[in-house]
Amino acid sequence: MKDDYIDRLIGAFLDDALSEAEQAEFETLMLHSEPARQRFWQLAEVSGLASQAALAAWPLDDPSPTAAASHPVHRRSESWSIASAITPPGKSTYVLVTGMLLGVLITGVAWPVTRLLQMPAETQLFREDFESGTAPGVNGPPTMPGRFSGDFSQVVADQPNVQAASGDRMLQMLRADYEAKSDPTGSHWGDLYRLIDLRSFHSQMAGGVTIATASAQFNSSPQPRDEGIRYLISMTAIDAQTAAKPQLLAGDLKNRNALAMAYQSWRLDIDPATWQQGNCEIKLPAEADFLLMHIAICHAGPEDLDSGHRITFAGHFIDDIQLSLTHYPR
């Protein structure tokens, strides 16, 4: 049997998309082929489902659905048969799915059981939907952790053409400069920053892989089609010395002092009825003390890119900003 066909069978199983005939073929393959079982675990790990498979197939002290659900896991499919199967009372403590003993699959795994049962744990650091009405500071890059600052902006209620993504309020970017900015001329980026203190997570970060995930919603009032509207989310891991100097937290200086960086940029559509979600992820170095989150909107039409005169925005909005950490223990 060709390797690509085996991969297709395994992928279909992980997606809960096997036909009855394919299910029987898959079970036979897993029961009789050690290389196929090894390949199953490789693909399950790539799909982020290996820990769920191990949890479902490994003996549990309490085989009730509640006990299994208490572990923090990432789910690719809520209907995935391995993840949802629970050993009935009086049966073997290995799970039986459509006649196949999943204990057989466990014999094909190369990792220690302790690793299999260490589930990724997610911690939400904050979610900002601006419902409190508190506006970010307008002092540019942050001078302290735990609050937003950046260019001129204001918290507004629903507008005639744009409704908030969640709740009744959202943030409107107003200008591409901030109070006492030394040289605002020519800027066409409206910036929003937040500094996050990671020092309480040092022991966790040293004991595995920690991923920071940021997301935000973006929208604008109706704009001409040739207007160049883009949005950006970036994250920069820095040490405490860099975090203490706001002048090092923007532009090239930020890049030069970074321990790690990640960013994503997208073009915004021109439909005010739809919000677009941006996402960005970064693997945090164990030595990182702070994380700088940067959200920006760029609005520059064909003439503005050449002249560099635009420093005010008309109808650009941000809402529902979230940041979380996911830790994968060693």
N, C-alpha and C positions, 0 to 999 in steps of 0.2 A: 504494500500500500504506500503510495507516494506521500512524502512529508507534507506537501501543500494541502493534500486532501485531509490528512490527519488534523492539520491546523484548522481547516475549515470546519471539521466536525466539532473540535474542541471549542472554537469560537462560537458556533451555533449553540452548543450546550450552555456556555457561559451567558449567552443572550437569551436563553430559554426559547430557542427557535428551531429545535430539532423536530422533524416529522417522526411518526411512529417507527417507520423503518430505519431512519437514521438513529433514533434512540436505541433501538436494539443493536445496531451495528456499533454504536459508541460504547455500550455496556460490554459487549464482547471484546472490543479492542482494549478497554481499560482493564478487564479481568485477566487478559492473557498476554499483554505486551508491557514489559517493564519500560522500554524507551517511550512508549506512548504515555505511560503514567508520569514519567519525568517531564515530558513535554507539556502535559496538562498543567503541572505546577508552574512551569516557566511562563506559560501564557496567562495563567491565573494571576501571577504576581504582576505581570505587565498591565493587566486589566484592573489591578487594585482589588482583586477578589480573593487572593490566596488566604488571607486571614479568616475571611468568612467561611471558606471551604474547610479550613482546619477546624474552626469552631464547630461547624456542623458535623464534621466527621469524627472528631475526637471525643472520648468519653467525658461526660459532664457529671459532676456530683449531683446537680439538680437539673434533670432534663426537661424542665418545664419551659414553655415559650418565654415566660418572664425572665428566667435566668439567662437565656440566650440573648434576649433583647437588651439586657443591662450593659452589655459591652459596647463601647463607642466604636462604630465601624462606618466605613464609607460604602454606600450601596450603589451599584451600577444599575441593578434592576430589582425592584421590589418583589417581582414575581420569580426571581431566580430560585430554582428548585432546591439547590443545596442550602442556600442561606435560609430558606424558610422552613426546611424540614426539621422536625423535632422528634426525638425518640419517644415512641408511645410507652406508657407504663407497662412494665413486665417484659419489654422487648430488650434486645441487646443494646448496650449503651452506645454502640456505633449506629449511625443513622442509615436507614434503608430507604433508597429513593428508587421508585419504579423497578424494584427487584434487584438493584445493584447494591452490594455492600460497600459503603464508602470507606470502610476500613482498608479495603484493597488499595484505594487511592492514597491513603496516608502512607502506605509502605513505599510509595514512589517518591516521597518528598525527601529532599537532601538536607533540609534545615533542622536544627534542634527543635523539639516541641516547644521549648520555652520561647523561642522566637515566634513560632506560629501563633501562640496565644497572646502575644503582646500586640494589642490592637492600637492603631493610630488614635490619638485623642485630640479633639478639636476644642480650642478655647476662643470664644469671640471676645475680642478686645474692646470693640465699640461698634455702635451703629448710630449714625447721625442722620435724622430725617428732618431736622430744623423745626420740629413742631414746638419746641420751647421758645422759639422766637429769638434766641441768642445769636447775634451775628458774629462772624469771625473777626479777629483783630485786623487792622489795616496797616500793620507795621512790617509787612514783607515776611521774609523767612522767620521761623519761630524763635522766640527767645526763651521759651520754657516748654516742657512736654505737656501733653494732655489737652491741648486746645488748638483750634484752627486759627491760622493767621495767613495773611497774604495781601493780594491787591484789593482795591475797593470793591465791596460787594454788599448786598443787603438781603435780608430774609423777607420774602414777599408771599402773599396769598395767591390763590389761583388767578391767572391772568385770562383775558378774553380768548386768547388762542392757545394757551398752554395751561394745563392743570397739573398740579403736583403729582409726582410719581407715587408717593405714599402720603397719606394724611392730607392736610390742607395748605401746607407751606413748603417752600423750596428756596434755594439760594440763587440769587441772580447776580452774575458777574457784571460789574459796571465799567471798570476801567482797567487798563493794563499797566497801572502803576500803583504805588502806595504812598502813604504819608512820608515825606522827607526823602523820597527816592532821589538819588543824586542825579540821574540822567534818564528821565522817563521818555524822552523823545524817541519815536520810532518803534517802541515796543508794541507788539500786537498779540501778546500772550497774557491772558488773565490767569494768575497763579493762586493756588490755594495749598497751604502746607499744614502738616501736623507731625509733631515729633513724638515718638513713642519710646518710653523707657523699657528696655528689655532686660535690665540687670537682674530682676527677680526671676527670670527664666534661664539664667546662666547654667545652672545644674542640669536642667532639662535639655538645653541645647547641646551640652557636652556629652549627653548620653544617647545620642541618636541624630536623626535628621529632623530639622524643624523648618517648615515651609510657612511663610507669611503670604496670605491671599487677600488682596484688596479688590473692591468693586465699587462702582458708582454709576448712577444714571445721569444721562445727558440729554438735553433737548434745547430747541430754540424756537422763537417765533418765526413766521414765514420769512424766508430770505430769497434773494435772487439766486438762480441756479449757478451762476458763475462765481458766487462768493465762496472763498476757500475756508470752510469751517472744519476744524479738526479738534479732537480732544485727546487727552493724554493722561495716563496714570503711570507714575514711576515710583520705585521704592529704592532707597539707598541705605545700606547698613553702614554705620559709622561708629567710631569709638567715642568715649566721653569727652576727650579733649576737643575733637571736632565739633561735637554737639554744643559745647559751651561757647562757641564763636559763631554767631549768626551770619557773619560775613562769609563764612566758609560753606554755607548751606545752599548756595545758588550758583548756577552756571558752571563754568569750567572748574572752579575751586571745589565745588561739591564732587565733581567727577574725580578729581585728583586725590581727594581724601577718602574716597569710598573703599570700604572693605569688600563690598559686593553691590552690584546694581542690576536692576531689571526695569524695563519700561515697555509699554504698549501704546501705540497711537493709531487712531482710526479716523476716517472721514465721517462727518456727521451727515445724516440725511436731511432733507428739507421738509419733512412732514412733522408739524408740531403735534399731531395726534399720537405720535409714537415716541416713546423714550427709548434710547439706546443704552445698553449696559456695557460698560468697559470693565475688564478684569486684568489683573496683573499678579504674578506670583514671583517670589524670590526665595531661594534657599539661604537661610541665615547662617553666617559663620559663627562658630561657637564663641569667638572673641568679640562679637558685636555687642555694644552697650546700648545703642539706640538705633531706631529705624525712622528714617525720614520719608514720609508719604507726601507725594507731590501730585496734585490734580490740576489740570490746566485746560483752558479752551483757547484756541487760536482762531481768530477771525480776520482774514486778510483777503480782500478782493484783488483782482489783477493789478489795479493801480496802486493799491496800498502796499503790496509787496515791494514795489519799486520806490515809492515815496517814503514809506515808513512812518506816515503821519498818524495813522489811526491809533488812538489810545483810549477810545471809548467804545463800548459795546451796546448793541441794541437787541435785547431779548435773548440772552444766553443763560441757561439754567442748569443747576446741578442738584441732585437729590439722592437720598438713600445711600449714603457712603458707609461702607462696612469694611472691617478689618478683622481677620482671624488668624490664629496660629494652629497648624496641625503638626503634631509631633509623632514621629515614627521611631519608637525605641529600638536600640540595637538588640 
